[in-house]
Amino acid sequence: MNNDITIVGGTSFAGQTTVHPLGLVAVVVLGLCVLFLPRRWAIFPFLVMACFVSSAQRIVVAGLDFDFLRIMALFGVMRLIFRKEYINFVWKPLDTAIVFWAASSMFFFVIQQGTFAAVVNRLGFAFNAVGMYFLFRCLIKDWQDLDRIVFGVIIISIPVALFFLLENRTGRNVFSIFGGVSPLTMAREGRLRCQGAYSHAILAGCFWASLMPLIAAYWWKSSKERHWAVIGLMASMIIIFCCASSTPVMGFLAVIIGGVMFFFRNYMRSIRWGILLTLIALHMVMNHPVWHLICRISAVGGSTGYHRYKLIDGAIRNFGDWCFSGCSSYTVASWGVWAGDVTNQYILEGVNGGFLTLCLFVAIITIAFRGIGRRWRLHVQHPYFLALSWATGVSLFVHCMNFIGVSYFGQITILWYLLLAIIGSVSVPSRGVSISRTQQASAAPSSASYRSQS
């Protein structure tokens, strides 16, 4: 990335080579693991890189910015080519939505900036978004692959939680050797906001809050393995606690709400309409807009709910500033938003790519939820697969709630593309809503047969 373009939601260490010897060893070793591990474990190295190496680690060649996760994706592409694991790829509606969203973001951002540097920047964005999404789509074939991912996440959560506890006790971040994070942990209202190797404390908490539903689903795999679910959930809660940020706590509450909604899963249409009508009614009777409620949410001290309210309010009131091709951070600042800081992923989509890009982003979420709705109905007789199906939907819901309070950058973006890829891989086509019992049986093997395969 070049310094002469305005990127809302960008990072300060982009565009400069930052390589630590340990980081270099990690990217080489993990990259080779991506190439040679069995397919069901090939995603595990990406998660390790995201959790233990700062996203500041990168190599810049001729103005092209290759952070280590992007280099890992290159290893993944080589794997697909050499092993031909792209064969039998089935195109889904979610794939189409991803491609159109990325193309729209690229096109309108380049129009907005009007520079060659913007072209280079959006090509990098497209490689991350489309490249990682389709890489994961090719690597994830069935529920067994998702099971391996969940187990890998649980294993990773243990050392991550220990590092966060260490940072919370000492006030020092050992991952600062990689750059991109401060050696001294930032404090707010007397509480340390631990971030580990992640780009921000909020994003660290959001990362693990969004994984909690999948970890919880592991409880239904078998009675002998329930302790892994307990360990993973405890580790995730430790990380969220150490982050000391409101958005991850709200994400944790979203996990609970999503879990409770399982018992009302046959009434979700009515529940959605009820929530919508309630918000409309509140908007009509409140002295402020309904989105002013975000000011009153503060799970921890020092929350910046008013800033997020001003951002949403400014985007709505100044729709003309960004509706066509987006706008710059200076324009956002003119709305009364502090420093033009866009801490809302939905608004960031509009700011970087206009109203069409925002609509396509919402379409991705809508298609993903619809695919999950069709999938869980096929597994009502198989507890573990039913739990995994519902958990992917809850994880998506957590991301949607996170998007209200933060815009994604750094390592958490890989988790977003991974979840979409999981949903795309296990979802059924639109015409598959009325699938025969024979097809259902083939789509959802019994728990006993699954344990024998494991």
N, C-alpha and C positions, 0 to 999 in steps of 0.2 A: 504494500500500500504506500502510496506517496503522500507527502505531507500537504500537498496543495489541493486536496479535495476535502470537503466537509462530510464526515460520516457520522451521523447521529447514532449513538450506541456503539461506537468504536472503542478501541483500547489504546492506551498511551504507549505501549511498548511495541506496537506494530511498526513494520518497516525497518527494523534494525536487527542484525544478527545477534542472537544471545544463545550461547551454547556452553553448558557446563559439562565437564568430562563425564560425570555420572549420568547426566541427561543424554549425552551422546551414546553411552553404553546402553542405556535403557531403550532408546529408540531403535538401535541396531538389534538388540536381543529380542525385544518385543516384536519388531518387524519380522524377524526370522520365525518367530513363533506364529505369527499370522500366516506365513507361507507354508509352514510344515505341520502345524497342529491339525488334528482331525477337525472336520468342518464344524462339528457341534461345539468345539472349544475355541474356534477361530476369533470369536468376538471378545473373548476374555482378555486378551492383551490390550484391546482398545480401552476397556474399563480400567485396567491397571494403570495405563498411561494417563487417563483422565483423572484418576484419584491420587496419583503420587508424584506427578511431574507438572510443574507450573506451566500454564499456557504461554508464558513469556519465552519459553524455549523455542527457538525458531532459527531458520536459515533463510537469508534473503539473497536471491540470485537474480541479478539484472532487473531489480525492482519487483521481482516476484517473491511473495512472502509465503514461505513454507513453515508453518508451525508444526510441531512434532505430531500432532494428531492428523494433520494433512499428509505428512510423510507416511504415517501409518496407513492412511487410506490408499496411498500409492502402492504400498506393499499388498494391500487387499485387492487392488485392481489386478496386480500381477498374478496373484493367486487365482482369481477368477479366470484369467486368460490361460494360464498354464494348465489348470485343472478342469477347465471348461465347465465350471459350476453354474454358469449362466444358462446352460441348456435346460429346456423344459420350463423356463420362466413363463409364468402366466400373467398377462397384463390385467390389472384391476383398475376400477374407477379412481381409487386413491392415487395410483401412479400418474394418471392423467392430470389430476388436480395438482400434484406436486410439481410436475413439469410446467404447467401453465402458470402457477404461482411464481416459480423461479424465473421464468421468462418475463413475466410482467414486472417483477422487481428489478430485473436487469435493465429492461427497456426504459422504464420511466425514470430510474435513477440516473441513467446515462443522459436522458433528455434534461433532467433537472440540473446536472452538473455541467454537461456539455464539454467534457474533457476526455482525453485518452486515458488518463489516470483512473477515471470512473469506470471505463471499460475493463481495465485490468482488475480493479477492485471487485466488480460484479462477477467477473469470471472466477475469481477466487471464491466468492460467495456461492456461486452456482456449483462449483466443484464440491464444496463442503456439503451443501444441502442435497443436491441431486445425486452427487457421487456417493456420499455416505449412505443415503437412503437406499439407493439401488444396490449398493454393496451388501448392506445388511439384508435386503430383500432376498438376494441370491443365497446368502449364507443361512437364512432361517427358512426351513422347509416345513416343519411340523411342530407339534406341541413338545416333543422330546427336546428339540433344540431350545425352545423357550425354557424348559425345565433346567437345562444346563446353564443358561444365562442366569436364572434366578439363583441357582446354587452358587454360581461364581460370584454373584453380587453379595450373597450372605458371607462367603469366605472373605471377600475384600472388606466388608463392613467392619470386621473385627480389628485389623490393624489401623484402619482409618479412625475408628472410635478411640483407640488407644492414643494415637497422635493428637487427636483433639483434646483428650483429657490432659495430656502432657502440656499442650499449649495453654489450656485453661488454668493449669496449676502454676505454670512458670511465666506466662505472659510473653513467651518467645515462640516464634514460628520456625521450626527447623527447615521447612521447605523454602525459606527465603534464599537458600544457596542457589536456587534455580532462577532467582529474579522474579519480578512481577508481583511479589508479595512482600510486605514489610517484615523485617526481623522482629519488631516489637508489635504485639497484638493491639489493635485499636480498641479503645474502651468508650462506652457511651452509658451515661447515667450510672457509672460505677460498675458496669458489667463488661467483661472482656468479650469482644465479638470475634471468636476464633474462625479462621477460614482455611487452615491447612494449605494445600496446594491449589485450592480453587481461586477463581478470579475475584471473588468477593464473598464475605461472610453470608450474605443473603442467598447467593447462588449455591453456596455449599449446603445450606439447610434445605433449600428447594430441591437440590439434587437428590438428597436422601428422603425427603418427604414424598417425592414422586415415586420412589422405589418401594416404599413401605407396603402398598397394596399387593405387589407381586411377592414380596417376602412373606406377607401374611398368608397368601394363598398356599404357600408351601406346607402349612399346617395340615392341609387336606390330602397331601400326597400319601402318607402312611403314618400309622401311630408310632412307628419306630424312628421316624425322622422329624417329628414335631419339634424336638428341641432345637433344630436348626432355625426354624421359624422364630422361636422365642429369642434365640441369640441374635438373629438379624434385626428383629424389631427393637430389642434393647440397645443394640449398637446404633441403630438409626436415631432413636430418641436421644441418646447421649450426644450425637453430633448436632442434632437440632437444638438441644438445650445449650450446648457450648457456643452456637452461633449467635444466640441472644438477639434474634431479629424477629419482627412481627410476621413478615411474609411467610417464612417457613412454618411458624406456629399455625398460621391460618391454613397452610397446606396440610399440616397434621390434622387440623379439625376437619378439613375436606376429606381426608382419608376416613375419619370416623363417620362422617355423614354418608359418604359413599358406601361404607360397609353396612350401615343401618338400612340404606335404601335397598339393599339386596332382599330384605324381607318384604319390600313393597314393589318388587321388580315388575310385577304384572300390571302395575298402575302408574308407570313412569310417565306416560303421556298426560294423564290427568294432573300429576304432580308438576310437570313442567308448565302446563298452562296455568295452574294455580299460582305458581311462583311469578310468572309473567304478569298475571292480572293483579297480584298483590303489589308488585313494584309499580305498576301503572297507577293503582289507587294511592299508594304512598306519594308518588310524584304529584298527584293532584291535590293532596291535602297538606303536604309539607310546605313550610315557608321557603325552603331551599330545594333545589333539584334533588331527585332521589339519589344521584351519585354523590351527594354531600354526605351520605351515611358513612362513606369511607373515612371521613375525618374522625369518626367516633370509634374507629377500630384501632386498638393499641394493645397488643398482647404483651409487649415489653415496654419499658420506659424509653422515651426519646423517639417514638415512632413518628414518621413524617407523613401522616395521613393527609394533612392539609395540602402538602405539595402535590400528592397524587390526585386530590380533588381538583386543584387548580389546573393540573395537566389535562384531565378529562374534560373539565368545563371549558378550558381554552380551546381544545381540539374541536369541540362541538360548536362553540361560538364563532370560531374562525375557520369553518369548514372550507371556505373558498381559498384559504391560503395553501392548502395541501391536497385538495380533492383530485386535481389532475395528475400531477407528477411528483407530489411530495413537496418538501421544503427543507430549509437548512435549520441548524440548531439556533441560529440567530433569530429566525422567524419564530421559533418555538419560545425563545426567551422573551420576545415582544408580547406574548400572550400573558405575561406575568409569571411564567414558570421559572423557578430558580435555575440560573445558569443554563437554561435550555436542556435540562436533564430529563430525558424521556424514559421514565421508569414505568413503562407500560408497553407490553409487547404489541398489543393491538394498535395502539397509536403509533408505535414505531414502524409498523408495517405501512401505515398510511403516510407517515412522514417521509419514509425512504422510498415509497413506490406508489403513492396516491391511493385513491378510493378503490380502484379496481384490484390492486394488489391486496388491500385489506379484505375485500370481499372474497377473493380467492383463498386467502388464509383462513377465513371463517368457513369456507366451503370444505377445506381439508379437514377441519375439526368435525364438521357436520357429517361428512362421508365416513370418517373414522368411527364416530359414535354409531352411525347406522350399521356399519359392518360388525361392530361388537354386538349390537342388539340382535342381529341375525345369528351370530355365532353362539352366544350363550344358550340360545333356545335349542340348539342341537345337542347339548350336553347335560340335560336335566337328569339323566340317569347315571352320570359319571361325576362324582363330587369334585375330584381334583381338577378336571378339565373345566367344569362349571365354575369353580373358584378362580382358576386362571383367566377364564374368559371375562368374568365380572371384574377381576382385579385390573385387567388392561383398561377397562372402561373407567374404573376409579382413578387409575394412574393418569389417564387422559384428563379427567375432571380436575385432578390436582394441578396439572400443568395449566389448565385453563384458568384456575383461580390464581396461580402464581403470576400469570401474564398480566393480571390487573395491577400488581404491585411491583413488578420488576420486568426489565427487558433482558432477554437472554444473550449472553456472550461468553466466550471461553468454553470450558469443558462441558457445561450443561447442555450446549447445543447438540452434542453427540448423543446425549440421552434422549432428547426430543426426536431426533431422526431415527434412533433405534426403536423407540416406542411406535412411531408411525410405521416403520418397517415390519415390526411384529404384527401390528394390526393388519397391515396389507397382506402379509404372508398367510395369516390364519383366517382371514375373512372369507366369506363365501360370495359368489356372484349374486347380483340382484335377483336373477331368476331362480336362485337356490333357496328361496324362503320356504317353499313347499317341497322339501327334499324327502324322498322316500325313506322308509325305515331301513332298507338295505344300505342306502347311501349314508344314513346317519351312523349306522354301525361301523362302516368303514372309516368314517371321518372321526369317530371317537372310540378308540379301543378301550376295552375294560380296564379297570384299575389293576386287576391281577396280571393281565397280559403286559401292561405298561411296566409293572415292577419287574417282570421277568426280563424285559428288554433292558432295564436299567442295570 
